[in-house]
Amino acid sequence: MRVNIKNKFRKLENAGFNMWNQSPQGSATISDPQGQAEFYPQDLTTTDKSIAPFVPSPMDVVKMMLDLADLQPGELLFDLGCGDGRIVLSAVKDYGSMAMGVDLNARFVEEARKKAEKLGLMDRAQFVDGNMFDVDLRSADVVTMYLLRKANEQVKPKLESELKIGARVITHDFPIPSWKCETRVDLGGESGRHTVYLYVWRGLDCTGRLLS
């Protein structure tokens, strides 16, 4: 059965999930794209610092995100809200990059580390059990995010203050408010319809406006 993750994500947001670990009335769930489980965002965002529920990007979307970023060997990727680590592991294993994933959920981080160790990628793949707002992004060549639109709005000032010129930002399904994307790709598949956005950071002018 096809599941439109984006629509369910938006329904969750519209239902009142405010990104700070407060669930709406009732027990909203999001289906696993593989149809094997139900995700309960209010259970998986386990601290009051969480800004988005965990929903993994399907692997075809992961590939599109990394292809669209034109990720090169030796570049450094940061995945903000890395969940099970699939973007980080794919970036290192399939693209030859270095990568760091950040997530508040200690269980996800531990599982991702075990996967990296099993694949022999620990020298290039790192996972941080912590807050994405505490991670220094100045060395990032690529940043990936699958967050809600409101969460993207919250992360935006950090990106604008820390990214180096030319850094690429890739978001899944939800754009960064007020940023102009370089490329938008719409996908359709067994997991439903998805949209991937590519942004290239060019800085701010003297008035604080985005340079295009």
N, C-alpha and C positions, 0 to 999 in steps of 0.2 A: 504494500500500500504506500502510495506517495504521501509524504508529509511536508507541508509547506512551513518550514521552520521559521522563515521570516514573518509570516502572518501570525504564527503563534507567539513569536517574540513580541510583535507589536501589540497583540491582544493582551499579553502579560503587562506590558508597559501601560496600555490604556486602562487596564483594570485597576491600576493603582500601585503596582510594584514600583517603589520610588528609588531603587538602587542603593538603599542603605539598610538592607536586610530586614525590611518590614514588608511582610507579605500582605496581599489583599485579603478581603474576607473570603473564606472558602479555601480550597486546596488546588490552586491552579497548577497544571502540570504541562510539561513539554515533552513530546515523544522523541525518543532516540531516532535519528535518521535511518538507522538500520532496523527499526521496528522491534527491538529486543527489550527495551526497558522504558520506564517513565522517569523523567528528571523532575525533581521537586526543587525549584530554585530557592525557596525559602529555607530548605534544609542544606543545600550545597553552598550557599553564601553564608559562611559560618561565623563571620565577625561583623561588627558594626561598621567596618571600613570597606566592605564589599560594595562595588558600584555596578555590578551586573551579575545576572545568573549565569551558570555554566551551561552552555550548549555547544558541543564540538562542531567545528567546520567539517563537513564531509571531505574525504580525501581528494575527490576531484576538484573541490573548491580550493583546498590547500595548494594543489598543484597550480591552479590558475593564479592564485595569489602570488606564489613565488615566481612563476613565469612572468607575470605582469610587472613584478618588481625588478625583473632582469637581474636576479640575484647572482652574483659572481663568486667564484672560489676565493676564499680569504676575506670576503666582506663579513661585517658583523651585523647580525639581525637580532632585534629584541622583539619578543612576543609578549605583549601586555595582557595578562589574564590568560596564561598559557594552558590552563586545564591539564589534560593528560599529556601534553608535550608534543603532540603530533606535528605541529608546524616547525618547532625547533628541531626535532629529530629528522624530519624530511629535509629541512634546509641544510643540515650538516651531512646527512647520508647521501642525498641525491644531488646537491648543488655544490658541495665542497666548501660551504661557508663555515663561519663560527656563529654560534647563536646562544642567546640567553633567554630563558623563559621565566616569567615572574607570576606568582599566584599566591593568594592568601590562604588557599586550601592546602594544608600541610600533607594531607593524604594524596592529593593529586601530584604534588611536587615529589613526594617520595616514590610514587609509582613511576613517574617520568624518569627519575634518576636511575631506577632499576632497569628501565628499558634502555636508557643510554648506556649503562654499564654492560648489559647483555649484548648490545650491538657494537661495543668497543668504541663508543663515541665520547667518552667522558673527558677526553682532552680538548674537545671542541664544543661540547654541549654542556651548558650549565643551567641549573634551575635554582631559583631563589624563592624560598618560602617567606614572602613579605609583601609589602605594599608597593604597587607600581609607582606611586608618587615619590617614593624614596630612592628610586633607581636613577642614576645619572645617564641620560641619553645622549650626551655630547659626542660619544664615539660611534653612535649608531649610523650605519649606512642604510638600513631598512628597519622600519617598525611595522609590525602587524598587529591588528586589533579586530576582535569580534565582540564589540560592546554595543549597548543600546545607544540611540542617538543622544540621549541626555548624558550618558556616560562619556561619549565622545566630546560633548561640550565641556565637561569637567576636565578632561585630559588635555584639551586644546591649549590652554595657557602654558602648560608644561612643555608641550611640543614646540610652541612658538618661542619659548625662552631658552630651550636647550638644543634643538636640532641644528646640525651644521648645514650650511648651504649645499643643496643637491641631495640631501637625504630623502629617501622615498618612504611614503607612508601608505600602507595598504589596509583598507577596511573591508570587512565582509558585511554586506546587506545594509549597513547604516552609514551614511555619509558624515563628514565632519562639518558641522554648521559653519557657514560663511566662507569655507575654503572652496576653491575652484578645482575640481578634479581634472587631471590630465586625460585620463581614460576611464571609461565605465564599460564593464563587460557583464552581460546578462547570461546566466547559465540555466539550463533545465536538465533534470535527470531524475533518477530514482528517488533522490532525497528531496525533490521539489525544485522550485525556482529560487535562484540566488543571484545576487548582484555583488560585484567586486569593484572597488574604487581605488584608483591610483592617484596619489598626490605627490608632487615634488616640491620640497620646501625651498623657497627662494628668498625668504627673509621678509622684514618689514621696512617700509620707508620711514622717513623722518617724522611722519605724522602718525605712525603706527598702523598704516594700512598694508595689507598683504601685497607683496610684489608678485606680479604675474609673469 
